[in-house]
Protein backbone atom coordinates (compact mmCIF):
# COMPACT_ATOMS: atom_id res chain seq x y z
CA UNK A 1 0.00 0.00 0.00
CA UNK A 2 1.38 3.39 -1.01
CA UNK A 3 1.05 6.30 1.43
CA UNK A 4 -1.49 8.96 0.49
CA UNK A 5 0.38 11.95 -0.83
CA UNK A 6 -1.44 15.24 -1.35
CA UNK A 7 1.37 16.15 -3.74
CA UNK A 8 0.74 13.18 -5.98
CA UNK A 9 1.21 14.00 -9.66
CA UNK A 10 -1.91 13.73 -11.80
CA UNK A 11 -1.95 13.95 -15.58
CA UNK A 12 -5.29 15.11 -17.00
CA UNK A 13 -5.91 13.94 -20.57
CA UNK A 14 -9.05 15.21 -22.31
CA UNK A 15 -9.70 17.02 -25.58
CA UNK A 16 -12.44 19.18 -24.02
CA UNK A 17 -10.78 22.39 -22.75
CA UNK A 18 -13.54 23.11 -20.20
CA UNK A 19 -13.14 19.67 -18.62
CA UNK A 20 -9.36 20.10 -18.42
CA UNK A 21 -9.63 23.54 -16.82
CA UNK A 22 -12.23 22.35 -14.30
CA UNK A 23 -10.23 19.25 -13.35
CA UNK A 24 -6.97 21.18 -13.13
CA UNK A 25 -8.59 23.73 -10.79
CA UNK A 26 -10.30 21.07 -8.65
CA UNK A 27 -7.17 18.96 -8.24
CA UNK A 28 -4.73 21.83 -7.69
CA UNK A 29 -7.07 23.23 -5.01
CA UNK A 30 -6.67 19.89 -3.20
CA UNK A 31 -2.88 20.13 -3.39
CA UNK A 32 -2.21 17.75 -6.25
CA UNK A 33 0.42 18.57 -8.85
CA UNK A 34 -1.17 18.53 -12.28
CA UNK A 35 -0.18 18.50 -15.92
CA UNK A 36 -2.54 18.45 -18.86
CA UNK A 37 -2.70 17.04 -22.34
CA UNK A 38 -5.44 17.42 -24.95
CA UNK A 39 -4.44 14.44 -27.08
CA UNK A 40 -3.15 10.95 -26.39
CA UNK A 41 0.13 11.50 -28.19
CA UNK A 42 0.78 14.62 -26.12
CA UNK A 43 0.10 12.69 -22.91
CA UNK A 44 2.64 10.02 -23.79
CA UNK A 45 5.25 12.69 -24.60
CA UNK A 46 4.76 14.21 -21.12
CA UNK A 47 5.36 10.94 -19.29
CA UNK A 48 9.17 10.96 -19.07
CA UNK A 49 9.36 14.50 -17.68
CA UNK A 50 6.23 14.59 -15.49
CA UNK A 51 6.15 10.95 -14.30
CA UNK A 52 2.54 10.97 -13.08
CA UNK A 53 1.29 8.82 -10.25
CA UNK A 54 -2.19 8.88 -11.79
CA UNK A 55 -3.74 9.62 -15.17
CA UNK A 56 -7.33 10.87 -15.50
CA UNK A 57 -8.03 9.81 -19.06
CA UNK A 58 -10.83 10.43 -21.54
CA UNK A 59 -11.55 7.80 -24.17
CA UNK A 60 -12.79 9.84 -27.14
CA UNK A 61 -10.03 12.10 -28.42
CA UNK A 62 -8.74 12.94 -31.87
CA UNK A 63 -5.86 10.76 -33.02
CA UNK A 64 -4.97 8.20 -30.39
CA UNK A 65 -7.93 7.30 -28.17
CA UNK A 66 -7.72 6.76 -24.43
CA UNK A 67 -7.81 2.97 -24.70
CA UNK A 68 -4.62 3.04 -26.77
CA UNK A 69 -2.98 5.55 -24.40
CA UNK A 70 -3.71 3.24 -21.46
CA UNK A 71 -2.43 0.21 -23.36
CA UNK A 72 0.84 2.00 -24.14
CA UNK A 73 1.27 3.14 -20.55
CA UNK A 74 0.73 -0.41 -19.30
CA UNK A 75 3.14 -1.88 -21.85
CA UNK A 76 5.95 0.45 -20.78
CA UNK A 77 8.05 -1.07 -17.97
CA UNK A 78 9.12 2.42 -16.87
CA UNK A 79 5.63 3.15 -15.49
CA UNK A 80 4.59 0.09 -13.47
CA UNK A 81 2.93 2.05 -10.67
CA UNK A 82 1.03 4.66 -12.66
CA UNK A 83 -2.71 4.34 -12.04
CA UNK A 84 -5.36 5.10 -14.66
CA UNK A 85 -8.86 6.42 -14.13
CA UNK A 86 -10.98 6.56 -17.26
CA UNK A 87 -13.34 9.54 -17.10
CA UNK A 88 -15.49 9.38 -20.19
CA UNK A 89 -18.92 9.74 -21.74
CA UNK A 90 -18.56 6.23 -23.20
CA UNK A 91 -20.27 4.13 -20.58
CA UNK A 92 -21.56 0.94 -22.16
CA UNK A 93 -20.59 -2.37 -20.60
CA UNK A 94 -18.45 -3.08 -23.65
CA UNK A 95 -16.59 0.23 -23.19
CA UNK A 96 -16.02 -0.46 -19.50
CA UNK A 97 -14.66 -3.93 -20.24
CA UNK A 98 -12.39 -2.51 -22.92
CA UNK A 99 -11.15 0.12 -20.46
CA UNK A 100 -10.24 -2.48 -17.86
CA UNK A 101 -8.76 -4.78 -20.52
CA UNK A 102 -6.45 -1.97 -21.62
CA UNK A 103 -5.20 -1.29 -18.11
CA UNK A 104 -7.69 1.05 -16.45
CA UNK A 105 -7.94 0.85 -12.68
CA UNK A 106 -11.30 2.66 -12.49
CA UNK A 107 -13.89 3.56 -15.12
CA UNK A 108 -16.11 6.57 -14.29
CA UNK A 109 -18.83 7.94 -16.58
CA UNK A 110 -19.37 11.59 -17.44
CA UNK A 111 -21.05 13.64 -16.23
CA UNK A 112 -19.28 13.15 -12.94
CA UNK A 113 -19.62 14.42 -9.41
CA UNK A 114 -16.53 16.27 -8.10
CA UNK A 115 -16.61 14.63 -4.69
CA UNK A 116 -16.99 11.15 -6.16
CA UNK A 117 -14.03 11.80 -8.44
CA UNK A 118 -11.90 13.15 -5.58
CA UNK A 119 -12.76 10.19 -3.37
CA UNK A 120 -11.92 7.79 -6.19
CA UNK A 121 -8.60 9.52 -6.85
CA UNK A 122 -7.64 9.37 -3.18
CA UNK A 123 -8.56 5.67 -2.97
CA UNK A 124 -6.61 4.82 -6.11
CA UNK A 125 -3.56 6.71 -4.88
CA UNK A 126 -3.83 5.24 -1.39
CA UNK A 127 -4.50 1.62 -2.34
CA UNK A 128 -3.03 1.50 -5.83
GUDO-569663 format. One record per residue: residue in one letter; residue number from 1; y, x, z of N, C-alpha, C in turn; chain. Coordinates in steps of 0.05 Angstrom, whole numbers, plus 5000, padded with zeros to 4 digits. Last residue first. Layout:
residues N
<node 'A' NUM <Y X Z> <Y X Z> <Y X Z> 'A'>
...
***
This chain:
residues 128
<node 'X' 128 <5039 4928 4909> <5030 4939 4883> <5012 4921 4869> 'A'>
<node 'X' 127 <5062 4910 4955> <5032 4910 4953> <5021 4922 4928> 'A'>
<node 'X' 126 <5117 4918 4947> <5105 4923 4972> <5075 4928 4969> 'A'>
<node 'X' 125 <5127 4902 4894> <5134 4929 4902> <5119 4937 4928> 'A'>
<node 'X' 124 <5108 4849 4897> <5096 4868 4878> <5102 4897 4885> 'A'>
<node 'X' 123 <5142 4828 4936> <5113 4829 4941> <5100 4849 4922> 'A'>
<node 'X' 122 <5193 4833 4911> <5187 4847 4936> <5158 4849 4942> 'A'>
<node 'X' 121 <5184 4799 4867> <5190 4828 4863> <5184 4843 4888> 'A'>
<node 'X' 120 <5177 4750 4893> <5156 4762 4876> <5160 4791 4872> 'A'>
<node 'X' 119 <5228 4744 4916> <5204 4745 4933> <5181 4758 4918> 'A'>
<node 'X' 118 <5259 4741 4869> <5263 4762 4888> <5239 4765 4907> 'A'>
<node 'X' 117 <5238 4694 4845> <5236 4719 4831> <5239 4742 4851> 'A'>
<node 'X' 116 <5251 4656 4884> <5223 4660 4877> <5219 4687 4863> 'A'>
<node 'X' 115 <5307 4660 4882> <5293 4668 4906> <5263 4672 4901> 'A'>
<node 'X' 114 <5319 4642 4829> <5325 4669 4838> <5309 4678 4862> 'A'>
<node 'X' 113 <5272 4610 4788> <5288 4608 4812> <5293 4636 4822> 'A'>
<node 'X' 112 <5274 4604 4716> <5263 4614 4741> <5283 4610 4764> 'A'>
<node 'X' 111 <5252 4569 4657> <5273 4579 4675> <5260 4586 4702> 'A'>
<node 'X' 110 <5203 4620 4651> <5232 4613 4651> <5233 4583 4647> 'A'>
<node 'X' 109 <5145 4638 4690> <5159 4623 4668> <5189 4621 4673> 'A'>
<node 'X' 108 <5114 4699 4705> <5131 4678 4714> <5145 4664 4690> 'A'>
<node 'X' 107 <5061 4736 4721> <5071 4722 4698> <5087 4698 4707> 'A'>
<node 'X' 106 <5045 4801 4744> <5053 4774 4750> <5064 4762 4725> 'A'>
<node 'X' 105 <5026 4846 4719> <5017 4841 4746> <5023 4812 4755> 'A'>
<node 'X' 104 <5002 4859 4653> <5021 4846 4671> <5009 4842 4699> 'A'>
<node 'X' 103 <4966 4880 4615> <4974 4896 4638> <4995 4884 4656> 'A'>
<node 'X' 102 <4945 4848 4577> <4961 4871 4568> <4973 4886 4591> 'A'>
<node 'X' 101 <4922 4807 4605> <4904 4825 4590> <4919 4850 4580> 'A'>
<node 'X' 100 <4967 4781 4624> <4950 4795 4643> <4932 4815 4628> 'A'>
<node 'X' 99 <4986 4760 4574> <5002 4777 4591> <4986 4793 4610> 'A'>
<node 'X' 98 <4942 4729 4558> <4950 4752 4542> <4968 4771 4558> 'A'>
<node 'X' 97 <4945 4690 4597> <4921 4707 4595> <4927 4732 4579> 'A'>
<node 'X' 96 <4995 4668 4584> <4991 4680 4610> <4967 4699 4609> 'A'>
<node 'X' 95 <4984 4647 4532> <5005 4668 4536> <5000 4683 4563> 'A'>
<node 'X' 94 <4945 4609 4545> <4938 4631 4527> <4958 4654 4530> 'A'>
<node 'X' 93 <4975 4573 4576> <4953 4588 4588> <4945 4612 4571> 'A'>
<node 'X' 92 <5045 4581 4561> <5019 4569 4557> <4998 4585 4571> 'A'>
<node 'X' 91 <5097 4600 4564> <5083 4595 4588> <5056 4580 4584> 'A'>
<node 'X' 90 <5152 4634 4546> <5125 4629 4536> <5106 4625 4560> 'A'>
<node 'X' 89 <5197 4650 4571> <5195 4622 4565> <5167 4614 4554> 'A'>
<node 'X' 88 <5186 4699 4624> <5188 4690 4596> <5186 4660 4594> 'A'>
<node 'X' 87 <5172 4755 4653> <5191 4733 4658> <5198 4722 4631> 'A'>
<node 'X' 86 <5122 4795 4678> <5131 4780 4655> <5149 4757 4664> 'A'>
<node 'X' 85 <5126 4852 4714> <5128 4823 4717> <5138 4811 4691> 'A'>
<node 'X' 84 <5090 4909 4728> <5102 4893 4707> <5102 4863 4715> 'A'>
<node 'X' 83 <5095 4974 4759> <5087 4946 4759> <5102 4930 4738> 'A'>
<node 'X' 82 <5072 5039 4755> <5093 5021 4747> <5082 4992 4746> 'A'>
<node 'X' 81 <5033 5076 4765> <5041 5059 4787> <5063 5039 4780> 'A'>
<node 'X' 80 <5024 5108 4719> <5002 5092 4731> <5010 5072 4752> 'A'>
<node 'X' 79 <5052 5135 4676> <5063 5113 4690> <5041 5096 4704> 'A'>
<node 'X' 78 <5025 5174 4647> <5048 5182 4663> <5060 5160 4680> 'A'>
<node 'X' 77 <4987 5151 4614> <4979 5161 4641> <5002 5171 4658> 'A'>
<node 'X' 76 <4997 5093 4580> <5009 5119 4584> <5002 5129 4612> 'A'>
<node 'X' 75 <4979 5042 4576> <4962 5063 4563> <4973 5091 4567> 'A'>
<node 'X' 74 <5018 5012 4601> <4992 5015 4614> <4975 5037 4602> 'A'>
<node 'X' 73 <5058 5015 4562> <5063 5025 4589> <5036 5031 4603> 'A'>
<node 'X' 72 <5033 4989 4520> <5040 5017 4517> <5046 5030 4544> 'A'>
<node 'X' 71 <5028 4937 4541> <5004 4951 4533> <5010 4981 4531> 'A'>
<node 'X' 70 <5083 4924 4547> <5065 4926 4571> <5040 4942 4564> 'A'>
<node 'X' 69 <5098 4922 4493> <5111 4940 4512> <5093 4945 4536> 'A'>
<node 'X' 68 <5065 4881 4475> <5061 4908 4465> <5074 4928 4483> 'A'>
<node 'X' 67 <5088 4838 4503> <5059 4844 4506> <5053 4872 4497> 'A'>
<node 'X' 66 <5141 4837 4484> <5135 4846 4511> <5106 4852 4516> 'A'>
<node 'X' 65 <5145 4862 4416> <5146 4841 4437> <5137 4853 4464> 'A'>
<node 'X' 64 <5187 4899 4375> <5164 4901 4392> <5166 4879 4414> 'A'>
<node 'X' 63 <5230 4858 4341> <5215 4883 4340> <5190 4881 4357> 'A'>
<node 'X' 62 <5261 4815 4390> <5259 4825 4363> <5244 4852 4363> 'A'>
<node 'X' 61 <5219 4782 4438> <5242 4799 4432> <5239 4808 4403> 'A'>
<node 'X' 60 <5186 4748 4484> <5197 4744 4457> <5222 4760 4454> 'A'>
<node 'X' 59 <5176 4767 4537> <5156 4769 4517> <5169 4768 4489> 'A'>
<node 'X' 58 <5211 4807 4586> <5209 4783 4569> <5187 4788 4549> 'A'>
<node 'X' 57 <5200 4838 4647> <5196 4839 4619> <5194 4812 4606> 'A'>
<node 'X' 56 <5215 4882 4694> <5217 4853 4690> <5220 4850 4660> 'A'>
<node 'X' 55 <5180 4935 4721> <5192 4925 4697> <5192 4895 4697> 'A'>
<node 'X' 54 <5184 4983 4773> <5178 4956 4764> <5193 4950 4739> 'A'>
<node 'X' 53 <5199 5035 4778> <5176 5026 4795> <5166 4999 4785> 'A'>
<node 'X' 52 <5218 5075 4721> <5219 5051 4738> <5194 5046 4755> 'A'>
<node 'X' 51 <5244 5125 4698> <5219 5123 4714> <5219 5099 4733> 'A'>
<node 'X' 50 <5287 5143 4668> <5292 5125 4690> <5268 5122 4709> 'A'>
<node 'X' 49 <5267 5180 4630> <5290 5187 4646> <5294 5169 4670> 'A'>
<node 'X' 48 <5220 5156 4608> <5219 5183 4619> <5243 5190 4637> 'A'>
<node 'X' 47 <5239 5101 4594> <5219 5107 4614> <5220 5136 4625> 'A'>
<node 'X' 46 <5272 5091 4551> <5284 5095 4578> <5264 5105 4599> 'A'>
<node 'X' 45 <5238 5080 4509> <5254 5105 4508> <5266 5111 4535> 'A'>
<node 'X' 44 <5219 5030 4524> <5200 5053 4524> <5215 5080 4523> 'A'>
<node 'X' 43 <5266 5000 4515> <5254 5002 4542> <5235 5026 4544> 'A'>
<node 'X' 42 <5272 5004 4460> <5292 5016 4478> <5281 5019 4506> 'A'>
<node 'X' 41 <5228 4974 4443> <5230 5003 4436> <5250 5017 4454> 'A'>
<node 'X' 40 <5242 4922 4462> <5219 4937 4472> <5220 4967 4467> 'A'>
<node 'X' 39 <5311 4911 4477> <5289 4911 4458> <5266 4928 4471> 'A'>
<node 'X' 38 <5348 4917 4515> <5348 4891 4501> <5326 4889 4480> 'A'>
<node 'X' 37 <5347 4942 4581> <5341 4946 4553> <5339 4918 4540> 'A'>
<node 'X' 36 <5374 4972 4640> <5369 4949 4623> <5363 4958 4595> 'A'>
<node 'X' 35 <5363 4988 4709> <5370 4996 4682> <5363 4973 4664> 'A'>
<node 'X' 34 <5379 4990 4779> <5371 4977 4754> <5379 4992 4730> 'A'>
<node 'X' 33 <5360 4994 4845> <5371 5008 4823> <5361 4995 4798> 'A'>
<node 'X' 32 <5373 4943 4894> <5355 4956 4875> <5371 4972 4854> 'A'>
<node 'X' 31 <5406 4914 4928> <5403 4942 4932> <5383 4957 4914> 'A'>
<node 'X' 30 <5419 4863 4916> <5398 4867 4936> <5391 4896 4941> 'A'>
<node 'X' 29 <5454 4870 4875> <5465 4859 4900> <5444 4862 4922> 'A'>
<node 'X' 28 <5419 4885 4835> <5437 4905 4846> <5449 4896 4872> 'A'>
<node 'X' 27 <5395 4835 4824> <5379 4857 4835> <5397 4879 4847> 'A'>
<node 'X' 26 <5438 4803 4805> <5421 4794 4827> <5407 4817 4840> 'A'>
<node 'X' 25 <5457 4835 4762> <5475 4828 4784> <5458 4821 4809> 'A'>
<node 'X' 24 <5412 4835 4728> <5424 4861 4737> <5441 4856 4762> 'A'>
<node 'X' 23 <5406 4781 4718> <5385 4795 4733> <5396 4822 4744> 'A'>
<node 'X' 22 <5453 4770 4689> <5447 4755 4714> <5426 4771 4731> 'A'>
<node 'X' 21 <5448 4805 4645> <5471 4807 4664> <5465 4794 4690> 'A'>
<node 'X' 20 <5400 4785 4622> <5402 4813 4632> <5425 4816 4652> 'A'>
<node 'X' 19 <5415 4733 4609> <5393 4737 4628> <5395 4765 4639> 'A'>
<node 'X' 18 <5455 4744 4571> <5462 4729 4596> <5440 4733 4617> 'A'>
<node 'X' 17 <5428 4770 4528> <5448 4784 4545> <5454 4770 4571> 'A'>
<node 'X' 16 <5362 4770 4514> <5384 4751 4520> <5404 4764 4538> 'A'>
<node 'X' 15 <5321 4806 4510> <5340 4806 4488> <5363 4786 4493> 'A'>
<node 'X' 14 <5301 4846 4565> <5304 4819 4554> <5325 4820 4532> 'A'>
<node 'X' 13 <5282 4881 4618> <5279 4882 4589> <5279 4853 4578> 'A'>
<node 'X' 12 <5300 4922 4670> <5302 4894 4660> <5301 4896 4630> 'A'>
<node 'X' 11 <5270 4962 4716> <5279 4961 4688> <5278 4932 4679> 'A'>
<node 'X' 10 <5284 4984 4779> <5275 4962 4764> <5287 4963 4736> 'A'>
<node 'X' 9 <5268 5025 4833> <5280 5024 4807> <5267 5002 4791> 'A'>
<node 'X' 8 <5283 5014 4902> <5264 5015 4880> <5278 5012 4854> 'A'>
<node 'X' 7 <5312 5012 4947> <5323 5027 4925> <5303 5031 4903> 'A'>
<node 'X' 6 <5283 4987 4985> <5305 4971 4973> <5318 4986 4950> 'A'>
<node 'X' 5 <5215 4992 4986> <5239 5008 4983> <5261 4991 4971> 'A'>
<node 'X' 4 <5158 4985 5023> <5179 4970 5010> <5204 4987 5010> 'A'>
<node 'X' 3 <5105 5032 5011> <5126 5021 5029> <5147 5007 5012> 'A'>
<node 'X' 2 <5043 5013 4981> <5068 5028 4980> <5089 5016 4999> 'A'>
<node 'X' 1 <4976 5017 5000> <5000 5000 5000> <5025 5018 5000> 'A'>
***
